[in-house]
Amino acid sequence: MSDLLMLVSPIEPACPVSGETQYNREKLLQGQGVDTLLSETGVQQAEAAGQYLKDIAFTKVFVSNLQRAVQTAEIILRNNSHCSGMEMVLEPLLRERGFGVAEGRHKEYLKNMANAAGQSCRDYTPPGGETLDQVKLRFKKFLKALFKQMLDEHLSSGPAASSGASASGDVAQGTAAVASNTPPRCSADDGLQGVLVHTLVVSHGAYIRVAIWHLVEDLNCALPAGAKMQQVFSPCPNTGISRFILTLSESESGPVLSAARCVFTNRKDHLENLADGE
């Protein structure tokens, strides 16, 4: 079966400067310990994302249980033509990376600590914070639970199983097309053809950056034609959208990821008309 995994970030990553909550505007780190709502600009960005995704009939919605993610997801679903009122699953595994003693402090504080340790801001772990490997482990646990749920609900015996097999074939064709020289079109429904299950995941910038790294580097996710690694792993903008097509199959030991394809990462077309879109 094929599953659409769409990642939406309600906030900017920790190190690059941008804003969506008031803390972001003041260049203060939030992580997990600072749980704030969206700023006025953040609400506008979420509304824009909701309008961009309004025609996609999401099957499941998983959201970090931090307020800024929940508020973003609520706005996206409220704008959706098919999913208004859909129940969200609040998932602690999707919480932002913890930044320990740096949370609530200015971003320069983290940069200075990283410089003193001779590390990049992205790789540095402040005292009490989460390492990148710990964040990746959380994402792997989330994927494992997601895969099991998708198979349990959509690969039962009978017609559903046959439909799932057919969708997997469609994704295989799409994966092969990644190697072509055809430039991808920028449309909200890119990559959706033949995909049966649409999963919306709303999380946070630093977390999503680790998630994308795991999908591409560890799970050998196929990238769009002409994609540059620097762009794929670039900081996720406010309400930036990334889309992956994951093909699952059953085995005696449980769900197996048989193919993965990245449709796009960090798309921000919906922010073009917002003055503070970046």
N, C-alpha and C positions, 0 to 999 in steps of 0.2 A: 504494500500500500504506500501511498505518497502522502506526506504531511508537509504543509506549508508552515514554516517557522518564521514569524515576522517579529523582529526585535525593535522596540521603540524606546528611546531614552528620554525621560522627562527632564533630565538635567545635563549640564556640561560635565565632562570629566574633571578630575580634581586639579590637574596641572594647567591646562590651557585656560585662558581668561575669557569668560563669557557670562551671561546671566540668565536665570530663569526664576529662581526664588530670590528673596531679598538678600539671603546669604551669598548667593552667586554674584549678585550685583555689587556687593561689598567685598567680593573676592575672599570670602571666608569658606573654609572647608566644612562640608556637612557630614559625609560618610554615613554612618548608622546612628551616631549619638545625637545628631541634630536633625530633628524631624519637623520640617517646615512645610507650609503650603506654597503653591505657586505664586509668583508675583503677577501683576496685571499682564505683563508681557508674556509670562509663562502660560497664562490662561489663553491668550490670543494664539500662541504657538500650538497649544493643544487643540484649540478649535480648528486651526488650519490643518493640522494632521487628521483630525476627525473628518473634515470635509474631503480631504484627499483620499481617505480610505472608506468613504461612506458607502460605496457600492460592493464592498467585499463582505460576504456572508461568513463571518467567523464562526467556527465550530466550538472553540474553546478560548477562554481568555484567562491568562495567568498574569498576576501582578505582584510586584514587590509590595510588602505590607507597610512601606513607608508612605506618609501622607502625600508627598509630591507625586509619587508614582500612581497611587490610587486615584488622586484627583485627575491626573492626565488620562488614565484609562476611562474614568467616568465620562469625561468630556468627549473622548473618541467614540465611545459607545452611544452616547446621546445623539451624536451626529450621524450614526450609522443607519442606513435604510433598512437593514435586516436584523440588527442586534440590539436595538434600543430596549433597555430593561434586562438584558442578558446578565446572569449572575457571574460575577468574577470570582476566581479562585485566588485568595491572598496567600502568597507563597514566600515564606521567610528565606528560602534558598536564593531568591532573586534580589535580596537586599544589596544595597551598594557596598562596595569594598569598605571595610573598617579602617579608619586612619588613626586610631589610637589617640595619643596625646595631641595630635595635630588638629583634631576635630574642633570646630568653633574658632580656630585661629586663622590668620591671614595666610593665603597660599604661599606668600614669600617665606613664611616660617618653615613650611615643608621643603621648599626649594633650598633654603639655607641648610637645613638638616641633611638633605640629600647631597648637596655639594660638599659639606664637611665630611660625609662618609665616602666621598668619591664615587657616587652613584647617580644615575639619572633620576629625575623626579618620579617617573613612572615605575621604575624598578625598586625604589627605596621603600622600606617598610619602617615606619616610625614606631617607637616603643608602644606596645599595646595594640598595634595595627595588624591587619591581615597581610600575609604574603600573597604574591600572585598565584602561587601554587594552591594556597588555601581557597582563594576565590575560584580557581579553576575546578577544584574538587567539589565545591558547592554546585557549580554549573553542571558538572558531570552527574551528580546525584539528581539534579532536576531533569536532565535529559533521560536518565534511566527510568525515572518515574513516568515521564511524559511518554516515552516509547511504549512502556507496558500498558498505560491507559489507552493509547491510540490503538494498539493491537486488540486489546480486550473489547473495545467499543466498536471498532470498525473492521475487524477481520474475523468476525464470527463465521460460522458455516453458512453456506448458501450463497445467494446473489451478492451479498456484501463482499464476500471473499473474492468472487470473480471480478467485481468492479475494482477492488483494490489491486489485483494483479494487472488489470488493464492500465490503471493509472501509473503503476510502476514502469510499464513499458513506455508510456508517454514521457516520463521523466528521463528514462534512459536515452530517448531520442533527443531530448533537450540538452542532456549532458554532452552528447556527441556534438551538438551544434555550437557548444561553447568554443570549440577549436576553430570555428569558421571565422571569416573576416567580416561578417555582417555586423555592423555596429548595433548595439542594443537600443531599442526605442525607449524613451522615457515616458512610461505610462503607469498609472496606479495599478493596472492589472497585469503588469509584466510578470511572466512566469506562472500565471494561474491556470493556464489551459490544461485540462486533464487532471488537475489536482483535486482530490476529494475532500481533504481535511485541511481547514485553515485555522491555524493557531496564532493568536495574538499574545505576545509576551511583552509586558511593559516593565522595564527595569531602569538601570542607571548607567551613566556614561562609562565610568571606570570598569564596572562589572561587564558591560556589553563589549568593551574592548577586549577583555580577557576571553569572553565567550567566542567572539569572532576569531581570535587567535587560536583557540582550541579547535574550532570547526575547520579552519583552514590548515593549520600546521599539524595537528594530531590526527584529525579524521580525514585528511586529504580531500577536502571539499574542492570541487572544480570551480574555477573562477570565470567571470565573464571574459570574453575576448578582449584583449588589449588592456586588461586591468593591471594597474601598477600596485605593487605591494605597499608602497608608501601610502597610497590612497586607501587601500583596503583596511590598513591598520591605523589610519588617521583618527584623531579624536572625534568622537561622535558629537555632532552639533545638537543643540536643543531640539528635542522631538525628532531627531534624525531617525530615519527608518532603514533597517537592513532586512533583506528577505532571503531565506534559504529554502530549498526544496530538499526534503529528506525522504529517502525511500527505505522502508522497513520491510523485513521479512521475519518469519518465525523460525526458531530453532529449538532443539530440546532444552537448551539452557536459557531460553527466553528471547526477547526481541533482539534483532541484529540490524545494524545500519548497513545496508547494502550499497547505497550510493548517496552522495551529498552534492548539491550544486548551489552555488551562490548566485543569486540573480542580481543583487546590487547591495552595496553597503553605504551607510551614512548619507542616504538621499535626503535632500532638503528642498526639493522643488516647491513644496507647499509653503515655504517660508519666504519666497521671493518678493511677495508684496507687503511683508512686514518690515517696518523700519528697523526693528531690533532683532531681525531674524537670525543673526549670527552672534 
